[in-house]
Structure formats: C-alpha cells, structure tokens
Amino acid sequence: MILTMRNLMVDVKRGIEEGEKRFNQLSIEERGKFDEETLVNVNNIKRKSTTSQRASGFSNEYIVITILVAAEGVHKLPAINGSGDLKEAFQKLASIPASRILAVEVLWTPQNENDTLSERELLEDYPLLRPL
C-alpha cells in the first residue's frame, strides 16, 4: 500500500460569496479528474449508477480521497510530510466548531468496486501527490 498526499491548501477568502465561489471551483476541478461519478450523496439523497464504463475485472490499484472544507476564520494546517502531520491536520479539522463549518465535500475515485485507477492515471491526474 502506498499512501500519498498532496499538501493541504489553505485559501483565505474575504466574504461568503468569494469563499463559496472558490469552494465550488475546487470541487469542479477535482470532479473533472473523474471519468464518471458512480455515487452522489447530497443531503442524504443518493444517486448511484449500477454500471461502470470502465469495469475491467481487476482490483483497484489506487484510491484517491479529496476532502474539501469551507470554514469561517483562519485555520493553520501543517504541511504534510508524514503520517503524523496527516493525523495532526485531521485533528485540527475536527476541532473546528460545527457552527463555523460552511461546507464539507468528500470525493473519492474510483467509486465503483469494478473500476480501477492505475498508476499512470494517478500520476497524470494528481501530479502533486507524493509518497508518505
């Protein structure tokens, strides 16, 4: 198993509208890396595709999970250089009061158990990932 991580990005925006625009931009950028979305769950309303265009019969080689969080205030997260930094970043995210969290989006690829994400696709779509 290889765990890779793109350094966390903290992007401070002034005002709700500017922050929402940036959050949506990041969401679209990440979703644009997917060949297809096979599962969508918004406000507990689920839409699931039962087929995958890329079903290959092989087990998944890699999985990429992206977590987008929009929160009020300035939050300093560590640069990720190891699993300890990753744990610290998650702890800091978990410590943000719910009243200050504006939006959270969790994206992962591949979503379908019959879909694959090869090393080549991983390197092409996520060039900033690096081994931990």
Buried (B, 14 or more C-beta within 10 A) or exposed (E): EEEBBEBBEEEEEEEEEEBBEBBBEBBEEBBEBBBBBBEEEEEEEEEEEEEBEEEEEEEBBBEBEBEBBBBEEEBEBBEBEEEEBBEBBEEBBEEBEEEEEEEEBEBBBBBBEBBBBEEEBBEEBBEEBEEB
